Amino acid sequence: MSRIPGLTQYGLTLLLAISLSLAGCGAETIGTAAVVAKQKQQEIEQAQQLKESVQQQLDAAQALEQQRLKDIQAQ
């Protein structure tokens, strides 16, 4: 019945069950990794938005300071 010497129908069934269980664990791990990767991508996008917002605020503060300096020099 089996091409592997000494492997019975029960042994083959057990081997198949173990293989499927391990494959299921791998699929769960891959799914979890995909969820974590998506969360990290969202964190990166939020950090980039925050960086742009802070940069705009810094640019506005620098422009205001330059204008104040010009106003003082004009007096």
MIDOSE-1310 file (N, C-alpha, C; in nm, 2 decimals, decimal comma, always signed):
residues 75
msri	+0,08/-0,12/+0,00/+0,00/+0,00/+0,00/+0,09/+0,13/+0,00; +0,18/+0,13/+0,09/+0,27/+0,25/+0,10/+0,40/+0,22/+0,03; +0,46/+0,33/-0,02/+0,59/+0,31/-0,09/+0,70/+0,33/+0,00; +0,68/+0,38/+0,12/+0,78/+0,39/+0,23/+0,77/+0,27/+0,32
pglt	+0,88/+0,19/+0,32/+0,88/+0,07/+0,40/+0,84/+0,10/+0,55; +0,75/+0,02/+0,60/+0,71/+0,03/+0,75/+0,61/+0,14/+0,77; +0,57/+0,22/+0,67/+0,47/+0,32/+0,69/+0,33/+0,27/+0,67; +0,25/+0,26/+0,77/+0,11/+0,20/+0,76/+0,02/+0,31/+0,73
qygl	-0,11/+0,27/+0,70/-0,21/+0,37/+0,67/-0,23/+0,47/+0,79; -0,22/+0,42/+0,91/-0,23/+0,50/+1,03/-0,11/+0,60/+1,03; +0,01/+0,55/+1,00/+0,12/+0,64/+1,00/+0,12/+0,75/+0,90; +0,07/+0,71/+0,78/+0,05/+0,80/+0,67/-0,05/+0,91/+0,71
tlll	-0,16/+0,87/+0,77/-0,27/+0,96/+0,81/-0,21/+1,06/+0,92; -0,14/+1,00/+1,01/-0,08/+1,09/+1,12/+0,02/+1,19/+1,06; +0,11/+1,14/+0,96/+0,20/+1,23/+0,90/+0,13/+1,34/+0,82; +0,02/+1,31/+0,75/-0,06/+1,41/+0,68/-0,12/+1,51/+0,78
aisl	-0,17/+1,46/+0,89/-0,23/+1,55/+0,99/-0,13/+1,65/+1,04; -0,01/+1,59/+1,08/+0,10/+1,68/+1,13/+0,14/+1,78/+1,03; +0,15/+1,74/+0,90/+0,19/+1,83/+0,79/+0,09/+1,94/+0,78; -0,04/+1,91/+0,78/-0,14/+2,01/+0,76/-0,14/+2,10/+0,88
slag	-0,12/+2,05/+1,00/-0,12/+2,14/+1,12/+0,00/+2,24/+1,11; +0,11/+2,19/+1,07/+0,23/+2,28/+1,05/+0,20/+2,38/+0,94; +0,14/+2,34/+0,84/+0,11/+2,43/+0,73/+0,01/+2,54/+0,78; -0,08/+2,50/+0,86/-0,18/+2,60/+0,92/-0,11/+2,70/+1,01
cgae	-0,01/+2,66/+1,08/+0,07/+2,75/+1,17/+0,14/+2,85/+1,08; +0,20/+2,80/+0,97/+0,27/+2,89/+0,88/+0,18/+2,99/+0,82; +0,06/+2,95/+0,79/-0,04/+3,04/+0,73/-0,08/+3,15/+0,83; -0,10/+3,11/+0,95/-0,13/+3,20/+1,06/-0,01/+3,30/+1,08
tigt	+0,11/+3,25/+1,08/+0,23/+3,34/+1,10/+0,23/+3,44/+0,98; +0,21/+3,39/+0,86/+0,21/+3,48/+0,75/+0,11/+3,59/+0,76; -0,01/+3,55/+0,80/-0,12/+3,64/+0,82/-0,09/+3,75/+0,92; -0,03/+3,70/+1,03/+0,01/+3,79/+1,14/+0,11/+3,89/+1,09
aavv	+0,21/+3,84/+1,02/+0,31/+3,92/+0,96/+0,26/+4,03/+0,87; +0,16/+3,99/+0,79/+0,10/+4,09/+0,70/+0,02/+4,20/+0,78; -0,04/+4,16/+0,88/-0,11/+4,26/+0,97/-0,01/+4,36/+1,03; +0,09/+4,30/+1,08/+0,20/+4,39/+1,15/+0,26/+4,48/+1,04
akqk	+0,29/+4,42/+0,92/+0,35/+4,51/+0,82/+0,25/+4,62/+0,78; +0,12/+4,60/+0,77/+0,03/+4,70/+0,74/+0,02/+4,81/+0,85; +0,03/+4,76/+0,97/+0,03/+4,86/+1,09/+0,16/+4,95/+1,08; +0,27/+4,88/+1,05/+0,40/+4,96/+1,05/+0,39/+5,06/+0,93
qqei	+0,33/+5,02/+0,82/+0,32/+5,11/+0,70/+0,23/+5,23/+0,74; +0,13/+5,21/+0,82/+0,04/+5,32/+0,86/+0,12/+5,41/+0,96; +0,20/+5,35/+1,05/+0,28/+5,43/+1,14/+0,38/+5,52/+1,06; +0,44/+5,46/+0,96/+0,53/+5,54/+0,87/+0,46/+5,65/+0,81
eqaq	+0,34/+5,63/+0,75/+0,27/+5,73/+0,69/+0,23/+5,85/+0,78; +0,19/+5,81/+0,90/+0,16/+5,91/+1,01/+0,28/+5,99/+1,05; +0,39/+5,92/+1,06/+0,51/+5,99/+1,10/+0,56/+6,09/+0,99; +0,54/+6,05/+0,86/+0,57/+6,14/+0,75/+0,48/+6,26/+0,75
qlke	+0,35/+6,24/+0,78/+0,26/+6,35/+0,79/+0,29/+6,45/+0,90; +0,33/+6,39/+1,01/+0,37/+6,47/+1,13/+0,50/+6,55/+1,10; +0,59/+6,49/+1,03/+0,72/+6,55/+0,99/+0,69/+6,67/+0,90; +0,60/+6,65/+0,80/+0,56/+6,76/+0,71/+0,49/+6,88/+0,79
svqq	+0,41/+6,84/+0,88/+0,34/+6,94/+0,96/+0,44/+7,02/+1,04; +0,53/+6,96/+1,11/+0,63/+7,02/+1,19/+0,72/+7,11/+1,10; +0,76/+7,06/+0,98/+0,84/+7,14/+0,89/+0,77/+7,27/+0,85; +0,64/+7,25/+0,82/+0,56/+7,37/+0,78/+0,56/+7,47/+0,90
qlda	+0,54/+7,43/+1,02/+0,54/+7,52/+1,13/+0,67/+7,58/+1,15; +0,78/+7,51/+1,13/+0,92/+7,57/+1,14/+0,94/+7,67/+1,04; +0,90/+7,64/+0,91/+0,91/+7,74/+0,80/+0,83/+7,86/+0,83; +0,71/+7,85/+0,89/+0,63/+7,97/+0,92/+0,69/+8,05/+1,03
aqal	+0,75/+7,98/+1,13/+0,81/+8,05/+1,24/+0,94/+8,13/+1,19; +1,01/+8,06/+1,10/+1,13/+8,12/+1,04/+1,10/+8,25/+0,96; +0,99/+8,23/+0,88/+0,95/+8,35/+0,80/+0,91/+8,46/+0,88; +0,83/+8,43/+0,99/+0,79/+8,54/+1,08/+0,91/+8,61/+1,15
eqqr	+1,01/+8,53/+1,19/+1,12/+8,59/+1,25/+1,20/+8,67/+1,15; +1,21/+8,63/+1,03/+1,28/+8,71/+0,93/+1,21/+8,84/+0,90; +1,07/+8,84/+0,90/+1,00/+8,96/+0,89/+1,01/+9,05/+1,00; +1,02/+9,00/+1,12/+1,04/+9,08/+1,24/+1,18/+9,15/+1,24
lkdi	+1,28/+9,07/+1,19/+1,41/+9,13/+1,18/+1,42/+9,24/+1,08; +1,35/+9,23/+0,97/+1,34/+9,33/+0,87/+1,27/+9,45/+0,92; +1,16/+9,43/+1,00/+1,09/+9,55/+1,05/+1,18/+9,62/+1,15; +1,26/+9,55/+1,23/+1,35/+9,61/+1,33/+1,45/+9,69/+1,26
qaq	+1,51/+9,64/+1,15/+1,62/+9,70/+1,08/+1,56/+9,83/+1,00; +1,44/+9,82/+0,97/+1,38/+9,94/+0,90/+1,35/+10,06/+0,99; +1,35/+10,03/+1,12/+1,32/+10,15/+1,21/+1,44/+10,23/+1,23
